[in-house]
Amino acid sequence: MGLFRVRVGLFQHSMWDEDVQADTNEEAEGKVKTGVWQDEYTKKIRTSLEIEDEVYDAEELCEDCLNLIDYCACDEKEDAGD
């Protein structure tokens, strides 16, 4: 059994309605945008999150040096020592 590094790409979105008091549409949107970036809606983001697409890419690692097999120099070092 080998050792692999798997790169995971999740493409996701989150959508919910937020009621805020404001004088204009722009002000309301600004308040919510600020709240999103200040982590005030973390729970709502997580509970409404949906994965739209996913990508997985596995590459084999050298078990000795933990480099990708394509970049492993272990065999070259052993050959140089012969």
mmCIF file of the N, C-alpha and C atoms, coordinates in Angstrom:
data_MODEL
# 
_entry.id   MODEL 
# 
loop_
_atom_site.group_PDB 
_atom_site.id 
_atom_site.type_symbol 
_atom_site.label_atom_id 
_atom_site.label_alt_id 
_atom_site.label_comp_id 
_atom_site.label_asym_id 
_atom_site.label_entity_id 
_atom_site.label_seq_id 
_atom_site.pdbx_PDB_ins_code 
_atom_site.Cartn_x 
_atom_site.Cartn_y 
_atom_site.Cartn_z 
_atom_site.occupancy 
_atom_site.B_iso_or_equiv 
_atom_site.pdbx_formal_charge 
_atom_site.auth_seq_id 
_atom_site.auth_comp_id 
_atom_site.auth_asym_id 
_atom_site.auth_atom_id 
_atom_site.pdbx_PDB_model_num 
ATOM 1   N N  . MET A 1 1  ? 0.850   -1.169 0.000  1.00 0.00 ? 1  MET A N  1 
ATOM 2   C CA . MET A 1 1  ? 0.000   0.000  0.000  1.00 0.00 ? 1  MET A CA 1 
ATOM 3   C C  . MET A 1 1  ? 0.901   1.239  0.000  1.00 0.00 ? 1  MET A C  1 
ATOM 4   N N  . GLY A 1 2  ? 0.557   2.232  -0.818 1.00 0.00 ? 2  GLY A N  1 
ATOM 5   C CA . GLY A 1 2  ? 1.370   3.430  -0.949 1.00 0.00 ? 2  GLY A CA 1 
ATOM 6   C C  . GLY A 1 2  ? 0.842   4.605  -0.138 1.00 0.00 ? 2  GLY A C  1 
ATOM 7   N N  . LEU A 1 3  ? 1.599   5.691  -0.188 1.00 0.00 ? 3  LEU A N  1 
ATOM 8   C CA . LEU A 1 3  ? 1.239   6.923  0.500  1.00 0.00 ? 3  LEU A CA 1 
ATOM 9   C C  . LEU A 1 3  ? 0.878   7.957  -0.565 1.00 0.00 ? 3  LEU A C  1 
ATOM 10  N N  . PHE A 1 4  ? -0.252  8.628  -0.402 1.00 0.00 ? 4  PHE A N  1 
ATOM 11  C CA . PHE A 1 4  ? -0.739  9.576  -1.399 1.00 0.00 ? 4  PHE A CA 1 
ATOM 12  C C  . PHE A 1 4  ? -1.125  10.891 -0.739 1.00 0.00 ? 4  PHE A C  1 
ATOM 13  N N  . ARG A 1 5  ? -0.943  11.968 -1.488 1.00 0.00 ? 5  ARG A N  1 
ATOM 14  C CA . ARG A 1 5  ? -1.439  13.285 -1.083 1.00 0.00 ? 5  ARG A CA 1 
ATOM 15  C C  . ARG A 1 5  ? -2.622  13.598 -1.997 1.00 0.00 ? 5  ARG A C  1 
ATOM 16  N N  . VAL A 1 6  ? -3.763  13.868 -1.395 1.00 0.00 ? 6  VAL A N  1 
ATOM 17  C CA . VAL A 1 6  ? -4.973  14.154 -2.169 1.00 0.00 ? 6  VAL A CA 1 
ATOM 18  C C  . VAL A 1 6  ? -5.328  15.623 -2.003 1.00 0.00 ? 6  VAL A C  1 
ATOM 19  N N  . ARG A 1 7  ? -5.358  16.341 -3.117 1.00 0.00 ? 7  ARG A N  1 
ATOM 20  C CA . ARG A 1 7  ? -5.805  17.739 -3.111 1.00 0.00 ? 7  ARG A CA 1 
ATOM 21  C C  . ARG A 1 7  ? -7.321  17.724 -3.301 1.00 0.00 ? 7  ARG A C  1 
ATOM 22  N N  . VAL A 1 8  ? -8.021  18.397 -2.399 1.00 0.00 ? 8  VAL A N  1 
ATOM 23  C CA . VAL A 1 8  ? -9.478  18.436 -2.413 1.00 0.00 ? 8  VAL A CA 1 
ATOM 24  C C  . VAL A 1 8  ? -9.921  19.848 -2.776 1.00 0.00 ? 8  VAL A C  1 
ATOM 25  N N  . GLY A 1 9  ? -10.772 19.952 -3.774 1.00 0.00 ? 9  GLY A N  1 
ATOM 26  C CA . GLY A 1 9  ? -11.365 21.232 -4.150 1.00 0.00 ? 9  GLY A CA 1 
ATOM 27  C C  . GLY A 1 9  ? -12.871 21.139 -4.024 1.00 0.00 ? 9  GLY A C  1 
ATOM 28  N N  . LEU A 1 10 ? -13.435 21.946 -3.147 1.00 0.00 ? 10 LEU A N  1 
ATOM 29  C CA . LEU A 1 10 ? -14.885 21.980 -2.982 1.00 0.00 ? 10 LEU A CA 1 
ATOM 30  C C  . LEU A 1 10 ? -15.389 23.340 -3.436 1.00 0.00 ? 10 LEU A C  1 
ATOM 31  N N  . PHE A 1 11 ? -16.311 23.319 -4.342 1.00 0.00 ? 11 PHE A N  1 
ATOM 32  C CA . PHE A 1 11 ? -16.921 24.545 -4.847 1.00 0.00 ? 11 PHE A CA 1 
ATOM 33  C C  . PHE A 1 11 ? -18.315 24.606 -4.241 1.00 0.00 ? 11 PHE A C  1 
ATOM 34  N N  . GLN A 1 12 ? -18.523 25.615 -3.415 1.00 0.00 ? 12 GLN A N  1 
ATOM 35  C CA . GLN A 1 12 ? -19.750 25.651 -2.638 1.00 0.00 ? 12 GLN A CA 1 
ATOM 36  C C  . GLN A 1 12 ? -20.344 27.051 -2.588 1.00 0.00 ? 12 GLN A C  1 
ATOM 37  N N  . HIS A 1 13 ? -21.596 27.096 -2.235 1.00 0.00 ? 13 HIS A N  1 
ATOM 38  C CA . HIS A 1 13 ? -22.242 28.391 -2.062 1.00 0.00 ? 13 HIS A CA 1 
ATOM 39  C C  . HIS A 1 13 ? -23.162 28.317 -0.850 1.00 0.00 ? 13 HIS A C  1 
ATOM 40  N N  . SER A 1 14 ? -23.494 29.478 -0.365 1.00 0.00 ? 14 SER A N  1 
ATOM 41  C CA . SER A 1 14 ? -24.371 29.599 0.781  1.00 0.00 ? 14 SER A CA 1 
ATOM 42  C C  . SER A 1 14 ? -25.338 30.747 0.499  1.00 0.00 ? 14 SER A C  1 
ATOM 43  N N  . MET A 1 15 ? -26.623 30.522 0.766  1.00 0.00 ? 15 MET A N  1 
ATOM 44  C CA . MET A 1 15 ? -27.607 31.567 0.521  1.00 0.00 ? 15 MET A CA 1 
ATOM 45  C C  . MET A 1 15 ? -28.685 31.508 1.596  1.00 0.00 ? 15 MET A C  1 
ATOM 46  N N  . TRP A 1 16 ? -28.983 32.667 2.147  1.00 0.00 ? 16 TRP A N  1 
ATOM 47  C CA . TRP A 1 16 ? -30.050 32.802 3.129  1.00 0.00 ? 16 TRP A CA 1 
ATOM 48  C C  . TRP A 1 16 ? -30.545 34.241 3.104  1.00 0.00 ? 16 TRP A C  1 
ATOM 49  N N  . ASP A 1 17 ? -31.663 34.484 3.755  1.00 0.00 ? 17 ASP A N  1 
ATOM 50  C CA . ASP A 1 17 ? -32.219 35.836 3.865  1.00 0.00 ? 17 ASP A CA 1 
ATOM 51  C C  . ASP A 1 17 ? -31.868 36.408 5.227  1.00 0.00 ? 17 ASP A C  1 
ATOM 52  N N  . GLU A 1 18 ? -31.507 37.681 5.238  1.00 0.00 ? 18 GLU A N  1 
ATOM 53  C CA . GLU A 1 18 ? -31.159 38.363 6.481  1.00 0.00 ? 18 GLU A CA 1 
ATOM 54  C C  . GLU A 1 18 ? -31.984 39.643 6.560  1.00 0.00 ? 18 GLU A C  1 
ATOM 55  N N  . ASP A 1 19 ? -32.733 39.828 7.644  1.00 0.00 ? 19 ASP A N  1 
ATOM 56  C CA . ASP A 1 19 ? -33.532 41.042 7.849  1.00 0.00 ? 19 ASP A CA 1 
ATOM 57  C C  . ASP A 1 19 ? -32.706 42.051 8.643  1.00 0.00 ? 19 ASP A C  1 
ATOM 58  N N  . VAL A 1 20 ? -32.527 43.253 8.075  1.00 0.00 ? 20 VAL A N  1 
ATOM 59  C CA . VAL A 1 20 ? -31.787 44.316 8.759  1.00 0.00 ? 20 VAL A CA 1 
ATOM 60  C C  . VAL A 1 20 ? -32.546 45.633 8.624  1.00 0.00 ? 20 VAL A C  1 
ATOM 61  N N  . GLN A 1 21 ? -32.375 46.482 9.593  1.00 0.00 ? 21 GLN A N  1 
ATOM 62  C CA . GLN A 1 21 ? -32.975 47.822 9.527  1.00 0.00 ? 21 GLN A CA 1 
ATOM 63  C C  . GLN A 1 21 ? -31.971 48.768 8.893  1.00 0.00 ? 21 GLN A C  1 
ATOM 64  N N  . ALA A 1 22 ? -32.431 49.518 7.882  1.00 0.00 ? 22 ALA A N  1 
ATOM 65  C CA . ALA A 1 22 ? -31.566 50.473 7.190  1.00 0.00 ? 22 ALA A CA 1 
ATOM 66  C C  . ALA A 1 22 ? -32.439 51.491 6.485  1.00 0.00 ? 22 ALA A C  1 
ATOM 67  N N  . ASP A 1 23 ? -31.831 52.597 6.068  1.00 0.00 ? 23 ASP A N  1 
ATOM 68  C CA . ASP A 1 23 ? -32.560 53.642 5.357  1.00 0.00 ? 23 ASP A CA 1 
ATOM 69  C C  . ASP A 1 23 ? -32.621 53.395 3.850  1.00 0.00 ? 23 ASP A C  1 
ATOM 70  N N  . THR A 1 24 ? -31.645 52.649 3.302  1.00 0.00 ? 24 THR A N  1 
ATOM 71  C CA . THR A 1 24 ? -31.607 52.394 1.859  1.00 0.00 ? 24 THR A CA 1 
ATOM 72  C C  . THR A 1 24 ? -31.184 50.954 1.591  1.00 0.00 ? 24 THR A C  1 
ATOM 73  N N  . ASN A 1 25 ? -31.409 50.531 0.346  1.00 0.00 ? 25 ASN A N  1 
ATOM 74  C CA . ASN A 1 25 ? -30.954 49.202 -0.073 1.00 0.00 ? 25 ASN A CA 1 
ATOM 75  C C  . ASN A 1 25 ? -29.443 49.063 0.095  1.00 0.00 ? 25 ASN A C  1 
ATOM 76  N N  . GLU A 1 26 ? -28.730 50.117 -0.313 1.00 0.00 ? 26 GLU A N  1 
ATOM 77  C CA . GLU A 1 26 ? -27.269 50.092 -0.251 1.00 0.00 ? 26 GLU A CA 1 
ATOM 78  C C  . GLU A 1 26 ? -26.779 49.954 1.184  1.00 0.00 ? 26 GLU A C  1 
ATOM 79  N N  . GLU A 1 27 ? -27.422 50.665 2.089  1.00 0.00 ? 27 GLU A N  1 
ATOM 80  C CA . GLU A 1 27 ? -27.037 50.588 3.499  1.00 0.00 ? 27 GLU A CA 1 
ATOM 81  C C  . GLU A 1 27 ? -27.301 49.188 4.045  1.00 0.00 ? 27 GLU A C  1 
ATOM 82  N N  . ALA A 1 28 ? -28.460 48.629 3.693  1.00 0.00 ? 28 ALA A N  1 
ATOM 83  C CA . ALA A 1 28 ? -28.795 47.274 4.153  1.00 0.00 ? 28 ALA A CA 1 
ATOM 84  C C  . ALA A 1 28 ? -27.779 46.258 3.638  1.00 0.00 ? 28 ALA A C  1 
ATOM 85  N N  . GLU A 1 29 ? -27.471 46.340 2.345  1.00 0.00 ? 29 GLU A N  1 
ATOM 86  C CA . GLU A 1 29 ? -26.491 45.422 1.776  1.00 0.00 ? 29 GLU A CA 1 
ATOM 87  C C  . GLU A 1 29 ? -25.115 45.615 2.414  1.00 0.00 ? 29 GLU A C  1 
ATOM 88  N N  . GLY A 1 30 ? -24.744 46.866 2.669  1.00 0.00 ? 30 GLY A N  1 
ATOM 89  C CA . GLY A 1 30 ? -23.468 47.163 3.302  1.00 0.00 ? 30 GLY A CA 1 
ATOM 90  C C  . GLY A 1 30 ? -23.364 46.581 4.703  1.00 0.00 ? 30 GLY A C  1 
ATOM 91  N N  . LYS A 1 31 ? -24.449 46.690 5.465  1.00 0.00 ? 31 LYS A N  1 
ATOM 92  C CA . LYS A 1 31 ? -24.458 46.127 6.821  1.00 0.00 ? 31 LYS A CA 1 
ATOM 93  C C  . LYS A 1 31 ? -24.261 44.614 6.780  1.00 0.00 ? 31 LYS A C  1 
ATOM 94  N N  . VAL A 1 32 ? -24.973 43.954 5.871  1.00 0.00 ? 32 VAL A N  1 
ATOM 95  C CA . VAL A 1 32 ? -24.861 42.497 5.794  1.00 0.00 ? 32 VAL A CA 1 
ATOM 96  C C  . VAL A 1 32 ? -23.479 42.094 5.278  1.00 0.00 ? 32 VAL A C  1 
ATOM 97  N N  . LYS A 1 33 ? -22.972 42.816 4.289  1.00 0.00 ? 33 LYS A N  1 
ATOM 98  C CA . LYS A 1 33 ? -21.634 42.495 3.766  1.00 0.00 ? 33 LYS A CA 1 
ATOM 99  C C  . LYS A 1 33 ? -20.592 42.630 4.871  1.00 0.00 ? 33 LYS A C  1 
ATOM 100 N N  . THR A 1 34 ? -20.674 43.685 5.642  1.00 0.00 ? 34 THR A N  1 
ATOM 101 C CA . THR A 1 34 ? -19.753 43.872 6.765  1.00 0.00 ? 34 THR A CA 1 
ATOM 102 C C  . THR A 1 34 ? -19.885 42.719 7.761  1.00 0.00 ? 34 THR A C  1 
ATOM 103 N N  . GLY A 1 35 ? -21.120 42.327 8.039  1.00 0.00 ? 35 GLY A N  1 
ATOM 104 C CA . GLY A 1 35 ? -21.358 41.213 8.958  1.00 0.00 ? 35 GLY A CA 1 
ATOM 105 C C  . GLY A 1 35 ? -20.778 39.908 8.469  1.00 0.00 ? 35 GLY A C  1 
ATOM 106 N N  . VAL A 1 36 ? -20.865 39.680 7.163  1.00 0.00 ? 36 VAL A N  1 
ATOM 107 C CA . VAL A 1 36 ? -20.288 38.454 6.593  1.00 0.00 ? 36 VAL A CA 1 
ATOM 108 C C  . VAL A 1 36 ? -18.783 38.440 6.820  1.00 0.00 ? 36 VAL A C  1 
ATOM 109 N N  . TRP A 1 37 ? -18.112 39.541 6.496  1.00 0.00 ? 37 TRP A N  1 
ATOM 110 C CA . TRP A 1 37 ? -16.641 39.595 6.590  1.00 0.00 ? 37 TRP A CA 1 
ATOM 111 C C  . TRP A 1 37 ? -16.149 39.718 8.024  1.00 0.00 ? 37 TRP A C  1 
ATOM 112 N N  . GLN A 1 38 ? -17.025 40.069 8.957  1.00 0.00 ? 38 GLN A N  1 
ATOM 113 C CA . GLN A 1 38 ? -16.642 40.116 10.369 1.00 0.00 ? 38 GLN A CA 1 
ATOM 114 C C  . GLN A 1 38 ? -17.120 38.865 11.109 1.00 0.00 ? 38 GLN A C  1 
ATOM 115 N N  . ASP A 1 39 ? -17.482 37.836 10.353 1.00 0.00 ? 39 ASP A N  1 
ATOM 116 C CA . ASP A 1 39 ? -17.867 36.524 10.893 1.00 0.00 ? 39 ASP A CA 1 
ATOM 117 C C  . ASP A 1 39 ? -19.085 36.556 11.809 1.00 0.00 ? 39 ASP A C  1 
ATOM 118 N N  . GLU A 1 40 ? -19.984 37.498 11.573 1.00 0.00 ? 40 GLU A N  1 
ATOM 119 C CA . GLU A 1 40 ? -21.203 37.565 12.371 1.00 0.00 ? 40 GLU A CA 1 
ATOM 120 C C  . GLU A 1 40 ? -22.244 36.533 11.913 1.00 0.00 ? 40 GLU A C  1 
ATOM 121 N N  . TYR A 1 41 ? -22.065 35.995 10.716 1.00 0.00 ? 41 TYR A N  1 
ATOM 122 C CA . TYR A 1 41 ? -23.042 35.047 10.162 1.00 0.00 ? 41 TYR A CA 1 
ATOM 123 C C  . TYR A 1 41 ? -22.453 33.658 9.954  1.00 0.00 ? 41 TYR A C  1 
ATOM 124 N N  . THR A 1 42 ? -21.405 33.332 10.679 1.00 0.00 ? 42 THR A N  1 
ATOM 125 C CA . THR A 1 42 ? -20.709 32.060 10.480 1.00 0.00 ? 42 THR A CA 1 
ATOM 126 C C  . THR A 1 42 ? -21.660 30.869 10.575 1.00 0.00 ? 42 THR A C  1 
ATOM 127 N N  . LYS A 1 43 ? -22.501 30.857 11.582 1.00 0.00 ? 43 LYS A N  1 
ATOM 128 C CA . LYS A 1 43 ? -23.429 29.727 11.765 1.00 0.00 ? 43 LYS A CA 1 
ATOM 129 C C  . LYS A 1 43 ? -24.410 29.639 10.596 1.00 0.00 ? 43 LYS A C  1 
ATOM 130 N N  . LYS A 1 44 ? -24.937 30.770 10.154 1.00 0.00 ? 44 LYS A N  1 
ATOM 131 C CA . LYS A 1 44 ? -25.879 30.759 9.024  1.00 0.00 ? 44 LYS A CA 1 
ATOM 132 C C  . LYS A 1 44 ? -25.183 30.310 7.747  1.00 0.00 ? 44 LYS A C  1 
ATOM 133 N N  . ILE A 1 45 ? -23.945 30.749 7.567  1.00 0.00 ? 45 ILE A N  1 
ATOM 134 C CA . ILE A 1 45 ? -23.195 30.326 6.376  1.00 0.00 ? 45 ILE A CA 1 
ATOM 135 C C  . ILE A 1 45 ? -23.020 28.817 6.388  1.00 0.00 ? 45 ILE A C  1 
ATOM 136 N N  . ARG A 1 46 ? -22.604 28.286 7.511  1.00 0.00 ? 46 ARG A N  1 
ATOM 137 C CA . ARG A 1 46 ? -22.348 26.836 7.603  1.00 0.00 ? 46 ARG A CA 1 
ATOM 138 C C  . ARG A 1 46 ? -23.617 26.013 7.440  1.00 0.00 ? 46 ARG A C  1 
ATOM 139 N N  . THR A 1 47 ? -24.717 26.470 8.025  1.00 0.00 ? 47 THR A N  1 
ATOM 140 C CA . THR A 1 47 ? -25.943 25.665 7.953  1.00 0.00 ? 47 THR A CA 1 
ATOM 141 C C  . THR A 1 47 ? -26.606 25.732 6.579  1.00 0.00 ? 47 THR A C  1 
ATOM 142 N N  . SER A 1 48 ? -26.292 26.761 5.791  1.00 0.00 ? 48 SER A N  1 
ATOM 143 C CA . SER A 1 48 ? -26.913 26.871 4.470  1.00 0.00 ? 48 SER A CA 1 
ATOM 144 C C  . SER A 1 48 ? -25.953 26.470 3.337  1.00 0.00 ? 48 SER A C  1 
ATOM 145 N N  . LEU A 1 49 ? -24.768 26.033 3.691  1.00 0.00 ? 49 LEU A N  1 
ATOM 146 C CA . LEU A 1 49 ? -23.740 25.709 2.710  1.00 0.00 ? 49 LEU A CA 1 
ATOM 147 C C  . LEU A 1 49 ? -24.114 24.484 1.879  1.00 0.00 ? 49 LEU A C  1 
ATOM 148 N N  . GLU A 1 50 ? -23.966 24.599 0.575  1.00 0.00 ? 50 GLU A N  1 
ATOM 149 C CA . GLU A 1 50 ? -24.208 23.478 -0.335 1.00 0.00 ? 50 GLU A CA 1 
ATOM 150 C C  . GLU A 1 50 ? -23.006 23.306 -1.247 1.00 0.00 ? 50 GLU A C  1 
ATOM 151 N N  . ILE A 1 51 ? -22.564 22.067 -1.395 1.00 0.00 ? 51 ILE A N  1 
ATOM 152 C CA . ILE A 1 51 ? -21.455 21.774 -2.301 1.00 0.00 ? 51 ILE A CA 1 
ATOM 153 C C  . ILE A 1 51 ? -22.020 21.630 -3.703 1.00 0.00 ? 51 ILE A C  1 
ATOM 154 N N  . GLU A 1 52 ? -21.521 22.448 -4.627 1.00 0.00 ? 52 GLU A N  1 
ATOM 155 C CA . GLU A 1 52 ? -21.980 22.415 -6.016 1.00 0.00 ? 52 GLU A CA 1 
ATOM 156 C C  . GLU A 1 52 ? -21.132 21.486 -6.874 1.00 0.00 ? 52 GLU A C  1 
ATOM 157 N N  . ASP A 1 53 ? -19.852 21.419 -6.564 1.00 0.00 ? 53 ASP A N  1 
ATOM 158 C CA . ASP A 1 53 ? -18.942 20.580 -7.346 1.00 0.00 ? 53 ASP A CA 1 
ATOM 159 C C  . ASP A 1 53 ? -17.766 20.211 -6.462 1.00 0.00 ? 53 ASP A C  1 
ATOM 160 N N  . GLU A 1 54 ? -17.089 19.144 -6.832 1.00 0.00 ? 54 GLU A N  1 
ATOM 161 C CA . GLU A 1 54 ? -15.931 18.693 -6.066 1.00 0.00 ? 54 GLU A CA 1 
ATOM 162 C C  . GLU A 1 54 ? -14.897 18.106 -7.010 1.00 0.00 ? 54 GLU A C  1 
ATOM 163 N N  . VAL A 1 55 ? -13.625 18.283 -6.634 1.00 0.00 ? 55 VAL A N  1 
ATOM 164 C CA . VAL A 1 55 ? -12.516 17.781 -7.433 1.00 0.00 ? 55 VAL A CA 1 
ATOM 165 C C  . VAL A 1 55 ? -11.529 17.122 -6.481 1.00 0.00 ? 55 VAL A C  1 
ATOM 166 N N  . TYR A 1 56 ? -11.032 15.952 -6.863 1.00 0.00 ? 56 TYR A N  1 
ATOM 167 C CA . TYR A 1 56 ? -10.031 15.244 -6.071 1.00 0.00 ? 56 TYR A CA 1 
ATOM 168 C C  . TYR A 1 56 ? -8.878  14.871 -6.991 1.00 0.00 ? 56 TYR A C  1 
ATOM 169 N N  . ASP A 1 57 ? -7.655  15.121 -6.534 1.00 0.00 ? 57 ASP A N  1 
ATOM 170 C CA . ASP A 1 57 ? -6.481  14.813 -7.339 1.00 0.00 ? 57 ASP A CA 1 
ATOM 171 C C  . ASP A 1 57 ? -5.430  14.181 -6.426 1.00 0.00 ? 57 ASP A C  1 
ATOM 172 N N  . ALA A 1 58 ? -5.180  12.890 -6.626 1.00 0.00 ? 58 ALA A N  1 
ATOM 173 C CA . ALA A 1 58 ? -4.234  12.158 -5.787 1.00 0.00 ? 58 ALA A CA 1 
ATOM 174 C C  . ALA A 1 58 ? -2.897  12.015 -6.499 1.00 0.00 ? 58 ALA A C  1 
ATOM 175 N N  . GLU A 1 59 ? -1.820  12.232 -5.731 1.00 0.00 ? 59 GLU A N  1 
ATOM 176 C CA . GLU A 1 59 ? -0.471  12.032 -6.241 1.00 0.00 ? 59 GLU A CA 1 
ATOM 177 C C  . GLU A 1 59 ? 0.295   11.197 -5.224 1.00 0.00 ? 59 GLU A C  1 
ATOM 178 N N  . GLU A 1 60 ? 1.083   10.277 -5.730 1.00 0.00 ? 60 GLU A N  1 
ATOM 179 C CA . GLU A 1 60 ? 1.833   9.379  -4.848 1.00 0.00 ? 60 GLU A CA 1 
ATOM 180 C C  . GLU A 1 60 ? 3.032   10.104 -4.239 1.00 0.00 ? 60 GLU A C  1 
ATOM 181 N N  . LEU A 1 61 ? 3.281   9.802  -2.956 1.00 0.00 ? 61 LEU A N  1 
ATOM 182 C CA . LEU A 1 61 ? 4.419   10.372 -2.243 1.00 0.00 ? 61 LEU A CA 1 
ATOM 183 C C  . LEU A 1 61 ? 5.466   9.292  -1.995 1.00 0.00 ? 61 LEU A C  1 
ATOM 184 N N  . CYS A 1 62 ? 6.717   9.705  -1.936 1.00 0.00 ? 62 CYS A N  1 
ATOM 185 C CA . CYS A 1 62 ? 7.791   8.822  -1.507 1.00 0.00 ? 62 CYS A CA 1 
ATOM 186 C C  . CYS A 1 62 ? 7.655   8.653  0.007  1.00 0.00 ? 62 CYS A C  1 
ATOM 187 N N  . GLU A 1 63 ? 7.623   7.451  0.472  1.00 0.00 ? 63 GLU A N  1 
ATOM 188 C CA . GLU A 1 63 ? 7.438   7.223  1.903  1.00 0.00 ? 63 GLU A CA 1 
ATOM 189 C C  . GLU A 1 63 ? 8.683   7.564  2.712  1.00 0.00 ? 63 GLU A C  1 
ATOM 190 N N  . ASP A 1 64 ? 9.837   7.688  2.060  1.00 0.00 ? 64 ASP A N  1 
ATOM 191 C CA . ASP A 1 64 ? 11.069  8.018  2.775  1.00 0.00 ? 64 ASP A CA 1 
ATOM 192 C C  . ASP A 1 64 ? 11.239  9.524  2.963  1.00 0.00 ? 64 ASP A C  1 
ATOM 193 N N  . CYS A 1 65 ? 11.092  10.289 1.875  1.00 0.00 ? 65 CYS A N  1 
ATOM 194 C CA . CYS A 1 65 ? 11.347  11.733 1.955  1.00 0.00 ? 65 CYS A CA 1 
ATOM 195 C C  . CYS A 1 65 ? 10.072  12.573 1.937  1.00 0.00 ? 65 CYS A C  1 
ATOM 196 N N  . LEU A 1 66 ? 8.917   11.956 1.696  1.00 0.00 ? 66 LEU A N  1 
ATOM 197 C CA . LEU A 1 66 ? 7.603   12.597 1.661  1.00 0.00 ? 66 LEU A CA 1 
ATOM 198 C C  . LEU A 1 66 ? 7.457   13.617 0.539  1.00 0.00 ? 66 LEU A C  1 
ATOM 199 N N  . ASN A 1 67 ? 8.328   13.563 -0.451 1.00 0.00 ? 67 ASN A N  1 
ATOM 200 C CA . ASN A 1 67 ? 8.179   14.368 -1.661 1.00 0.00 ? 67 ASN A CA 1 
ATOM 201 C C  . ASN A 1 67 ? 7.302   13.614 -2.643 1.00 0.00 ? 67 ASN A C  1 
ATOM 202 N N  . LEU A 1 68 ? 6.729   14.344 -3.600 1.00 0.00 ? 68 LEU A N  1 
ATOM 203 C CA . LEU A 1 68 ? 5.982   13.672 -4.663 1.00 0.00 ? 68 LEU A CA 1 
ATOM 204 C C  . LEU A 1 68 ? 6.928   12.734 -5.395 1.00 0.00 ? 68 LEU A C  1 
ATOM 205 N N  . ILE A 1 69 ? 6.428   11.592 -5.814 1.00 0.00 ? 69 ILE A N  1 
ATOM 206 C CA . ILE A 1 69 ? 7.256   10.591 -6.495 1.00 0.00 ? 69 ILE A CA 1 
ATOM 207 C C  . ILE A 1 69 ? 7.994   11.206 -7.677 1.00 0.00 ? 69 ILE A C  1 
ATOM 208 N N  . ASP A 1 70 ? 7.328   12.098 -8.414 1.00 0.00 ? 70 ASP A N  1 
ATOM 209 C CA . ASP A 1 70 ? 7.962   12.723 -9.576 1.00 0.00 ? 70 ASP A CA 1 
ATOM 210 C C  . ASP A 1 70 ? 9.162   13.583 -9.194 1.00 0.00 ? 70 ASP A C  1 
ATOM 211 N N  . TYR A 1 71 ? 9.234   14.036 -7.954 1.00 0.00 ? 71 TYR A N  1 
ATOM 212 C CA . TYR A 1 71 ? 10.320  14.915 -7.507 1.00 0.00 ? 71 TYR A CA 1 
ATOM 213 C C  . TYR A 1 71 ? 11.228  14.244 -6.473 1.00 0.00 ? 71 TYR A C  1 
ATOM 214 N N  . CYS A 1 72 ? 11.063  12.976 -6.252 1.00 0.00 ? 72 CYS A N  1 
ATOM 215 C CA . CYS A 1 72 ? 11.842  12.238 -5.261 1.00 0.00 ? 72 CYS A CA 1 
ATOM 216 C C  . CYS A 1 72 ? 13.259  12.012 -5.781 1.00 0.00 ? 72 CYS A C  1 
ATOM 217 N N  . ALA A 1 73 ? 14.227  12.268 -4.907 1.00 0.00 ? 73 ALA A N  1 
ATOM 218 C CA . ALA A 1 73 ? 15.633  12.064 -5.273 1.00 0.00 ? 73 ALA A CA 1 
ATOM 219 C C  . ALA A 1 73 ? 16.228  10.889 -4.507 1.00 0.00 ? 73 ALA A C  1 
ATOM 220 N N  . CYS A 1 74 ? 15.422  10.152 -3.781 1.00 0.00 ? 74 CYS A N  1 
ATOM 221 C CA . CYS A 1 74 ? 15.933  9.043  -2.965 1.00 0.00 ? 74 CYS A CA 1 
ATOM 222 C C  . CYS A 1 74 ? 16.640  7.997  -3.811 1.00 0.00 ? 74 CYS A C  1 
ATOM 223 N N  . ASP A 1 75 ? 16.041  7.614  -4.946 1.00 0.00 ? 75 ASP A N  1 
ATOM 224 C CA . ASP A 1 75 ? 16.670  6.602  -5.807 1.00 0.00 ? 75 ASP A CA 1 
ATOM 225 C C  . ASP A 1 75 ? 17.989  7.109  -6.359 1.00 0.00 ? 75 ASP A C  1 
ATOM 226 N N  . GLU A 1 76 ? 18.080  8.401  -6.683 1.00 0.00 ? 76 GLU A N  1 
ATOM 227 C CA . GLU A 1 76 ? 19.315  8.976  -7.193 1.00 0.00 ? 76 GLU A CA 1 
ATOM 228 C C  . GLU A 1 76 ? 20.406  8.966  -6.142 1.00 0.00 ? 76 GLU A C  1 
ATOM 229 N N  . LYS A 1 77 ? 20.027  9.235  -4.876 1.00 0.00 ? 77 LYS A N  1 
ATOM 230 C CA . LYS A 1 77 ? 21.003  9.210  -3.787 1.00 0.00 ? 77 LYS A CA 1 
ATOM 231 C C  . LYS A 1 77 ? 21.549  7.811  -3.586 1.00 0.00 ? 77 LYS A C  1 
ATOM 232 N N  . GLU A 1 78 ? 20.629  6.809  -3.646 1.00 0.00 ? 78 GLU A N  1 
ATOM 233 C CA . GLU A 1 78 ? 21.063  5.419  -3.473 1.00 0.00 ? 78 GLU A CA 1 
ATOM 234 C C  . GLU A 1 78 ? 21.979  4.999  -4.607 1.00 0.00 ? 78 GLU A C  1 
ATOM 235 N N  . ASP A 1 79 ? 21.653  5.404  -5.865 1.00 0.00 ? 79 ASP A N  1 
ATOM 236 C CA . ASP A 1 79 ? 22.486  5.068  -7.017 1.00 0.00 ? 79 ASP A CA 1 
ATOM 237 C C  . ASP A 1 79 ? 23.860  5.724  -6.913 1.00 0.00 ? 79 ASP A C  1 
ATOM 238 N N  . ALA A 1 80 ? 23.922  6.943  -6.393 1.00 0.00 ? 80 ALA A N  1 
ATOM 239 C CA . ALA A 1 80 ? 25.187  7.657  -6.258 1.00 0.00 ? 80 ALA A CA 1 
ATOM 240 C C  . ALA A 1 80 ? 26.070  7.002  -5.208 1.00 0.00 ? 80 ALA A C  1 
ATOM 241 N N  . GLY A 1 81 ? 25.487  6.327  -4.240 1.00 0.00 ? 81 GLY A N  1 
ATOM 242 C CA . GLY A 1 81 ? 26.252  5.685  -3.182 1.00 0.00 ? 81 GLY A CA 1 
ATOM 243 C C  . GLY A 1 81 ? 26.807  4.339  -3.576 1.00 0.00 ? 81 GLY A C  1 
ATOM 244 N N  . ASP A 1 82 ? 26.371  3.794  -4.713 1.00 0.00 ? 82 ASP A N  1 
ATOM 245 C CA . ASP A 1 82 ? 26.851  2.460  -5.155 1.00 0.00 ? 82 ASP A CA 1 
ATOM 246 C C  . ASP A 1 82 ? 28.226  2.511  -5.720 1.00 0.00 ? 82 ASP A C  1 
# 
